[in-house]
Amino acid sequence: MNAINLLIVDDEERFLTTTKKLLDKRGMNTTTCTNGAEALRIVEERPLDVILLDVKMPGIDGMEVLRRIRQDHPDIQVLLLTGHVSIESAVEGLKLGAFDYLLKPLTISEIQSKVAAAFAEKQARKTLKRREKVKQATNSQ
């Protein structure tokens, strides 16, 4: 299996550095950035499977980044991450299409497990789309 292409977006530099190091050791291909604008640029530049996205950031917040990703890159799975729990933001994030809403602090095992689940969902959707195309092609013959 190929490594999961993961982007971590968080304005806490220490969280980024530590999490990247630990996930890379577990075989993930991890990129990091500290703000929403940079995240949107990275999404356009390279293939990504999963994004671990902080909700509260200066500039473009996580919810707006999620909206834009869903609009232009619906196949990327997004895990929202926050240290400031709010039922309203959790509901909003899930309605916008986030795979899950995670509350800091998290262990590296919890993060790895959620990223793996999001990746598995992406792969399942990809397989389903492929099967639908084959079925349509077969039916049109």
C-alpha positions in Angstrom: 0.0 0.0 0.0 1.2 3.5 -0.8 1.9 6.0 2.0 -1.0 8.3 2.9 -0.4 11.8 1.6 -1.4 13.9 4.6 -1.5 17.6 5.1 -1.5 19.0 8.7 -2.7 22.6 9.0 -2.3 24.2 12.4 -1.0 27.5 13.8 0.7 25.7 16.7 4.3 25.1 15.4 5.1 22.6 18.2 2.1 20.5 17.4 3.0 20.5 13.7 6.6 19.5 14.2 5.9 16.8 16.7 2.9 15.3 14.9 4.7 15.3 11.5 7.8 13.6 13.0 5.7 10.9 14.6 3.4 10.2 11.6 6.3 10.2 9.2 7.9 7.4 11.4 4.6 5.5 11.0 5.0 5.6 7.2 2.8 8.6 6.3 3.9 11.2 3.7 3.3 14.3 5.8 3.3 18.0 4.8 2.6 20.8 7.2 1.6 24.4 7.1 0.5 27.1 9.6 -2.4 28.8 7.9 -5.4 28.4 5.6 -4.1 30.3 2.7 -1.0 28.2 2.5 -3.1 25.0 2.9 -5.2 26.0 -0.1 -2.1 26.6 -2.2 -0.7 23.2 -1.2 -4.0 21.5 -2.1 -3.6 22.9 -5.6 0.0 21.8 -6.0 0.1 18.2 -4.9 -2.0 15.1 -4.5 -3.4 14.7 -1.0 -5.5 12.0 0.6 -6.3 13.4 4.0 -6.1 16.8 5.7 -5.9 17.3 9.4 -7.2 20.9 9.7 -7.3 23.2 12.7 -10.6 25.1 13.0 -9.3 28.2 14.7 -6.5 29.9 12.8 -5.7 33.5 12.0 -6.7 34.7 8.5 -8.7 32.0 6.7 -10.2 29.7 9.3 -10.6 26.0 9.1 -14.3 26.1 8.2 -13.6 28.3 5.1 -10.7 26.1 4.1 -13.0 23.1 4.3 -15.7 24.9 2.2 -13.2 25.6 -0.5 -11.7 22.1 -0.5 -15.1 20.5 -0.7 -15.9 22.7 -3.7 -12.8 22.0 -5.7 -11.4 18.7 -4.3 -14.3 16.6 -3.0 -12.2 13.4 -2.9 -9.8 14.7 -0.2 -10.9 13.6 3.3 -10.8 16.4 5.9 -10.5 15.8 9.7 -11.3 19.0 11.6 -9.2 19.6 14.7 -9.8 22.0 17.6 -8.8 22.7 21.1 -12.0 24.8 21.6 -15.0 22.5 21.4 -18.3 23.9 20.2 -21.3 21.8 19.3 -22.2 24.4 16.6 -18.8 24.3 14.9 -18.8 20.5 15.1 -22.2 20.3 13.4 -21.2 22.9 10.8 -18.0 21.1 10.0 -19.8 17.8 9.5 -22.5 19.4 7.4 -19.7 20.9 5.2 -18.4 17.4 4.6 -15.7 16.8 7.2 -14.9 13.2 7.8 -14.7 13.8 11.6 -14.3 16.5 14.2 -11.4 15.9 16.7 -10.7 17.5 20.0 -7.2 18.3 21.2 -5.3 17.0 23.0 -5.0 13.7 21.0 -2.5 10.9 21.2 -0.5 10.1 18.1 -2.3 6.7 18.0 -5.7 8.4 17.9 -4.5 10.7 15.1 -3.1 7.8 13.2 -6.3 5.8 13.6 -8.5 8.7 12.4 -6.3 9.4 9.4 -6.3 5.7 8.5 -10.1 5.6 8.7 -10.4 8.7 6.6 -8.0 7.2 4.0 -10.0 3.9 4.0 -13.2 5.9 3.3 -11.5 7.7 0.4 -10.3 4.4 -1.1 -13.8 2.9 -0.7 -15.4 5.8 -2.5 -12.8 5.5 -5.3 -13.5 1.8 -5.7 -17.3 2.5 -5.8 -16.9 5.2 -8.5 -14.7 2.8 -10.5 -17.4 0.0 -10.3 -20.1 2.5 -11.3 -18.1 3.5 -14.4 -17.6 -0.2 -15.4 -21.3 -0.9 -14.8 -22.3 2.1 -17.0 -19.9 1.1 -19.7 -21.2 -2.5 -19.7 -24.9 -1.3 -19.7 -24.3 1.0 -22.7 -22.9 -1.8 -24.9 
